[in-house]
Amino acid sequence: MKKIIFDNISKISKINIKFVLTGILLLFTINGFSQANLPAEQYDSFSLLSNPLFLIMLSIILLLIIVIYVLGTVLVSVAGTKNRNATNSSNASKIISTILILLVFSSNSTFAQQVVSVPTSPAAYGNLSSGIFFLLLAVIVFELIIISLLAISIKSFAKANAANELVEAEEPSFFERINASVAIDKEEEILMDHNYDGIRELDNDLPPWWKYGFYFTILVAFLYMGYYYVLAPGNLQVDEYNKSMIAAKNEKAEFDKNNANSVNENNVLLLTDKAEIAKGQQIFESTCFACHGKLGEGGVGPNLTDDYWIHGGTIKNIFSTIKYGWPEKGMKSWQADLTPTQINEIASFIKTLHGSNPPNGKAPQGDLFSEASVQTDSLKKDSVQVILPKVDSAKAGHK
């Protein structure tokens, strides 16, 4: 209710303010009415505008008139919230202003009658006669009663409007809006004429979430086609795969470059890159051919192309043999002369010699070796383990 009152106070200056001014001017004629009826000899002693009590009570009456007008305007606004228009507001303002004018006229008439009968002796109510004093007091009480009735009416209408607004504010829930379903008790409104074996069809629309979701997929399809096929800044799956493989290869090369010297017999892997194999072949032909032959056919050392190995034929076994050597059998250690990467390249090249059958190959030495048997046996023991088979003393110093 307070909000309604404050909202309407700002409108008073715009709504028929001339009627309020009329009431105020009429109030100030009270003094004229009263003084015009006084004897000439008593004009100075009973001048109402010079009496402080009269001015105070007159100010109270004027203030209460303004309050009545404000509350009346608010009452009209609250009571006509539903069907209010400019014409009704103007008429209501005129009615309220007319009431105020009638109130002032009645007060002035009474004032004039009381002043005529003012005794010549001074009154005991602040130099006011008892008639004028009680008249002013009666007007104030009457105005307070009107204000009380207006306040009660405004409060009643405000509660009614608040209840109506609360009912109107009830909107469908979010779930109801996105489904747009029709209540069971209203299905008769969308029932179609189609009838099949007693089953009738409802003319239900698709739920909004489904329709807008479908529209969204259409939009995404156009954007996808434009991005990947028309403008073509995007990569298709094949392009993404090829680029990822190139990136992985570059990362591996960078990793190998940064971790070249961290290769050992436990983590060494068989190299398949042709450039790395070529490097291993170059090192082999410059350092290992004196004992094993340029083609790995064997010489002082064993044949590296057959299926027989003395110290194991896995890449880890070969790496370990080159790195640590077998000094007691004539095989020196190369870890002081070659880097781990170079040893890995030599070992990978030696694995490529298997089955090459070079001319003048040396007779087999050691035990028969098979990659398949090593993979099967790896479930039972660590394949990293360097194989040290028992050899006949007559074969000591070989391979």
Residue pairs with C-beta under 8 A, 6 or more apart in sequence:
1 154
1 155
1 158
4 74
4 77
4 78
4 154
4 158
5 70
5 71
5 74
5 154
8 70
8 73
8 74
8 77
9 70
11 73
12 20
12 69
12 70
12 73
15 73
15 89
15 90
15 93
16 90
16 93
16 94
16 97
19 93
19 94
19 96
19 97
19 98
19 100
19 101
20 66
20 69
20 97
20 100
22 97
22 101
23 65
23 97
23 100
23 101
23 103
23 104
24 62
24 65
26 101
26 104
26 105
26 108
27 58
27 61
27 62
27 65
27 104
27 107
29 108
30 48
30 58
30 107
30 108
30 111
31 47
31 48
31 49
33 108
33 109
33 111
33 112
33 115
34 46
34 48
34 111
34 112
34 114
34 115
34 132
35 43
35 46
35 47
35 48
35 115
36 112
37 112
37 115
37 116
38 46
38 115
38 118
39 120
42 118
42 120
45 122
45 127
46 115
46 118
46 127
48 54
48 132
49 55
51 126
51 127
51 128
52 126
53 125
53 126
53 127
53 128
53 133
54 126
54 128
54 132
54 136
57 133
57 136
57 137
57 140
58 136
60 140
61 107
61 136
61 139
61 140
61 143
64 140
64 143
64 144
64 147
65 100
65 103
65 104
65 143
67 143
67 147
68 96
68 100
68 143
68 146
68 147
68 150
69 96
69 97
69 100
71 147
71 150
71 151
71 154
72 92
72 96
72 99
72 150
73 92
73 93
73 96
74 150
74 154
75 150
75 153
75 154
75 157
76 88
76 89
76 92
76 93
76 96
77 84
77 89
78 154
78 157
78 158
78 161
79 153
79 157
80 88
80 89
80 92
81 157
81 161
82 164
103 139
107 135
107 139
110 135
111 132
111 135
114 129
114 131
114 132
114 135
115 129
115 132
117 131
118 129
118 131
118 132
119 129
123 129
123 130
123 133
124 130
125 133
126 133
177 208
178 207
178 208
178 209
179 207
179 208
179 209
180 205
180 207
180 208
181 204
181 207
182 189
182 190
182 202
182 204
187 202
190 202
190 203
190 204
191 200
191 201
191 202
191 203
192 200
192 201
192 202
192 203
194 200
194 201
227 233
227 234
228 234
228 235
228 236
235 243
256 341
260 339
260 340
260 341
261 339
261 340
261 341
262 340
263 340
263 341
263 343
263 344
264 319
264 323
264 340
265 316
265 319
265 320
265 323
265 384
265 386
266 316
266 384
268 315
268 316
268 319
268 340
268 344
268 347
269 315
269 344
270 315
270 348
270 351
271 277
271 280
271 344
271 345
271 348
272 348
276 345
276 348
277 345
277 348
277 349
277 352
279 342
279 345
280 342
280 344
280 345
280 346
280 347
280 348
280 349
280 350
281 349
283 338
283 342
283 345
283 346
283 349
284 296
284 346
284 349
284 350
285 294
287 334
287 337
287 338
288 346
290 299
290 300
291 299
291 300
291 301
291 330
292 298
292 299
292 301
292 302
292 303
292 304
293 299
293 358
293 360
293 362
295 305
295 353
295 356
295 358
295 359
296 303
296 304
296 305
296 350
296 353
296 356
296 358
297 303
297 304
297 305
297 358
297 359
297 360
297 361
297 362
298 304
298 361
298 362
299 362
300 330
301 330
301 331
301 398
301 399
302 308
302 310
302 362
302 365
302 366
302 398
302 399
303 361
303 362
303 363
303 364
303 365
304 350
304 353
305 353
305 354
305 355
305 356
305 357
305 358
305 361
306 354
306 361
306 364
307 354
307 364
307 368
307 369
307 370
308 364
308 365
308 366
308 367
308 368
308 369
309 317
309 366
309 367
309 369
309 387
309 399
310 365
310 366
310 367
310 389
310 391
310 395
310 398
310 399
311 317
311 320
311 321
311 326
311 366
311 386
311 387
311 388
311 389
311 399
312 318
312 321
312 369
312 386
312 387
313 369
313 371
313 374
314 371
314 374
314 383
315 347
315 348
315 351
316 383
316 384
316 386
317 386
317 387
318 347
318 350
318 351
319 343
319 344
319 347
320 386
321 331
321 386
322 334
322 338
322 343
322 346
322 347
323 333
323 334
323 335
323 340
323 343
324 333
324 335
325 331
325 332
325 333
325 334
327 333
328 396
329 396
329 397
329 398
329 399
330 397
330 398
331 399
334 343
335 343
338 346
365 395
365 398
365 399
366 389
366 391
366 395
366 399
367 389
374 383
375 383
377 383
